[in-house]
């Protein structure tokens, strides 16, 4: 899955109606709703939107016939394997009726074109591990983190025998890191999910 790097805009005219799509990354439903509210155009006839944040998805046809705007926008999001994204498509009516099929194509197509043009990045799920190790093993553990891109480590405390670390790394690399720590410490270091 991917999310957007920054806000993107795309505008097109379809049978004299003007469509403006605006899309942005959103870390939560509340953030997505703030984006939608802040980017809905007050002079547009309709501001239809969709959002997807994890298992949460919402959409609105904003007065267009049911199923002709919000759902096609959501399908554009899902069709491009995006998550943590909000999209609002504003329409200024140009005097020519598009019909239900035309509206579906116009809203979904405008959203899809906007999302295709947007810079994206993979969504990385992180795990935070608590590591308790001997002082002698700390430097070797820290130096081994170069093999785990995107990893952050901080010292959270000391024990009479060593140090406590919090290590945040991509979840798909957690098992490899745990094995490495066990090898470095000869099985003496304790690794648990943070907070346990």
Secondary structure, DSSP 8 states (H G I E B T S, - for coil): -EEESS-EEEEEEETTEEEEEEEEE-SSHHHHHHHHHHHS-TTSSEEEEEEEETTEEEEE-TTSSTTSSHHHHHHHHHHTTB-SEEEEEEEE--S---HHHHHHHHHHHHHHHHHHHS-EEE---EEEEEEEEEHHHHHHHHHHGGGSTT-EEEEEEE-SSEEEEEEEEEGGGHHHHHHHHHHHTTT-SEEEETT-
